[in-house]
């Protein structure tokens, strides 16, 4: 993680927690440079990141930046929103992630940043617990499928390969943290259900729920040397909605949604979900 990204992460969390409320002024660049032990150029780069995301107003010459409503309050693409929220979740002493999705591709991408930070010694959680529910690899799903021939097995075979690859990668990368002595306790459990997921759900540290709908589109997809026209979904770019139940949240409906989403996940996990064997 670069210094400007690290500073942006800290300031972003202060804004979201209310420590730096809306319309308040940030400390001067000189004060921030002293606090983080960097030069003012690095501070300016960090502030530029937050301005681009909508957390700060554009700075006038010599004037401290002012906190504004973050653009993150509006739904953003899954790859952007999940990466940011997981990066913040990994600052907790005990990290817990529950996910229900088609392949875990988005989750894999989002984990890259905190795993690198752990390897670099910038983060040191005491435990990480990840539970994942995906469609049963051998099941019959509504998508993906060929536009011209819904019974053609190739789209589902491609999905099974992708799912196995991403689940295997996630499983290996997380458990390697414990093997390398970087995180004392790590658990990764993957189960499957006989259902086509029409939405994706991520539950972070029992305080946040990120949800997004899978939009079905017709598109050409490569399969070996062929190009197949199929009905498929674009998970990375699906818009994600965030709800929070942490101590800083004032929205009772959001808190209720997080709690109900957790109960829904538990209901699948403890009843019809079955362990996935990674080969």
N, C-alpha and C positions, 0 to 999 in steps of 0.2 A: 504494500500500500504506500503510495506517495505521501509526502508530508502535507501537501495541499489537500489531498483526499482525507487524510486523518483529521486535519483541522476542520474541514467542512463537516465531517461526521459528528464531531463533538459539538459544533455550533448548531447543526441541524437538530441534534437531540435536545439541546437546551431550548431551542425554539419550540419544538413539538411538546416538550414537557411543561412549558409555561414559564420556565426559569427566565427566558427572554420573551416577554409578552409582546403581542402585536403593538406596533407604533413606538416601541421602545428603541433606543439607540444602542447600537453595539459599542463596545469599547473602541478606542482609537486603534488604528493599525499598529502604532508604536506599542500600545499596551498589549495587544494580541501577540505581537512578535515576541515581546518579553515573556508572556505567559507560556507560549508554546516552544520557546527557544529556537526560533527561526528568524529569517530576515523578512523585511516588509514585502519583498516581491512574492515570497511564498504565501504570505497572508493575503495579498491582493488576488492571487490565483485562487485561493480557497473561497474568498468572497465572491469572485466571479462565478464559481460553480453554484453558489447559493443564489446569486442573482438570476442565473439562467433557470434554476428550478423554481423561482418565484418566492423564495424565503426572504429576500431582501429587496429594497428599492435600489434603483441605480444610484450610485454614490456621486455626490457633487464634489467639486475640487476641495479637498481638505476636510470635508464633512464626513462624520461617521455614518455608516449605513444604518438604515431604519428597517426594523422587522415588519414584514407584511404577511398576508395570508399565503401560505405555501400553495403552489400549484398542485401539490400532491393530494390536496383535499378533493380534487376531481379525479375520476378514475384514470389510470394510466396503463400502458401495455404491461402484460404480466412479467416480461423479462426485466423491465425497469423497476416496477414497484416491488416485486418479490425480492430482487437483489438488494434493494435499499433496506427493506424491512428485515430481511434475514441478517444483513450486516449489523443492524442495530440489535437484533435479538441475541447475537453472539457476544454482546458485551455483558450479558447476564452470567452469573456464576454457574447456573444450571440451565442448559439450553434444551428445550423440548419442541420438537417439530412433528406435527401430524399432517399428512398430505394424502389427498385423494385426487388422482389425475390419470391421464391416459398412458403416459410413458415415463414420467419423471424428468423429461428433457429440461423443462424450465427450472426445476429444482436443482438439477445438476449445475446449470449455468449460474444460478444464484449463490450456490455454495462456494464457488471458486474464490471469491474475494475473502470471506472469513477464514477459509482453510489456509489460504496463503498468509493471512495475518497471524494465524496460530503458528504456522511453520516458522515465521519470522520472529516470533516471540512478542508480537504486539498485542495478542489476545491470549488469555489463559483460562478458559472456562474449566470448572472442575468436573463437569459431566455433560454429555451430549446424548440425548435419547431421540431417535428418529423412528417413526412408524409410518409406513406407506401402504396405501391400498390402491391397487391397479386392477384393470379387468383381467379375468383369467386368460392367460396366454393362449390356451387351446380352445377358448370359448368362441361362440358365434356372435359377432358384434354387428351393430347397424352400420358402422363405418369404421375404417375406410372400406370402400368397395368400388369396383369399376362402374362407371356410368353406364356402359353398354351391357355389362354382364354382372349382375350382383352376386352370382354364385362363383365367380372366378376366385380361387383361393390365394392368388398372389398378393393382393393388398393386405390381407391378414397375416400372411407369412412375413411380409416386409415389416408390419407393425410388431410382430413377435420378435424379430431380430433387433429392431430399434429398442424395444422395451427391455429386452435382455441385456443389451449393451449398456444402456443408461443405468439400469438398476444395479448391474454388476459393478460399474464404475463408481457409483455412489457408495455402495456397500464397501468396496475396497478402500476408497479414499478416507471414509470416516473411520473405519476400524484401524487403518494404518496410523491414525493419530494416537491411539492407545498403544499400539505396538511400538511406536517410536518414543513413548513416554511423554508425549506432549499434553495429553488429556487423560486423567486417571480413569475415568469411567466413560465408555462409549458403547451404545447399543443401537443396532440397526435391524429392525424387523420389517419384512415385506410380506404382505398378504394380498390375496386376490379375491374378487367376487365375480359372479356371473351376471354382469350388468355392463351396458355401454354408458360410460360417463358423459353426461350432457353438460357438466360444469366441472370446474376444478376448485378445490378447496385446500387452503393451507392454514393451519392453526399454529401460532407461534407463542411459546411460553405461556400457554393458557390465558393469554390476555388479548390476542389479536386474531381476527379471522379475515383472510383474503379470499375473495370468491370471484370467479370469472366464468362466463358462459363460452362453451365451444361453439363457434359459428361454423356450420358445415358449408363448404365451398367446393365447386368443381374445378379441378386444376390438374395440369400434367405433372406426373411424379416419375422420377427415374426408378427403374427396377432392373438391375443388371445393365444390359446394353439396350433395354427397351425403355420407351416412355409411355406410361399408362395414364389415360384420362380417368381420374377417379374422384369420388366424393371423399373429401378429407377435411381435417380441421387444422387451423393455424394456432397452436397453443401459445407460442411465444408472444404473439401480437394481440391475443385476446385481452380485452379491457378488464382490469381487476378493481374490485371495490373493497375498501378496507373498513373494518369495524373494530373498535377497541373497547376493552373493559378494564383498562389499567386505572390506577388511582387518580390520574389526571383527566380521565374522561368524564364529561358532564352529561353524556347522552345515555339515559337508561335503556333506550331501545337498542342502541348499539351493543351495550353490555349484555342485554338479553339475547341478542342475535349470536354473540360469541358463545355464550353458555349453551344455547340450543344447538349450535353447530358442533360444539364439542360432544354433546350428548348424542347427536346423530352419528358422528364418527365412531364413538364408543359402541353404539348399537350395532353397526356393521362389524366392527373389529371383534366384538365378543360373541357374535352369533354365526353369521354366514361366511365371514372371511376365512380363507384357508391359507396356510403358509406357502410361499413360493420358493421353489428350489432353484437356485442359480447354478447353471452348469457352466 
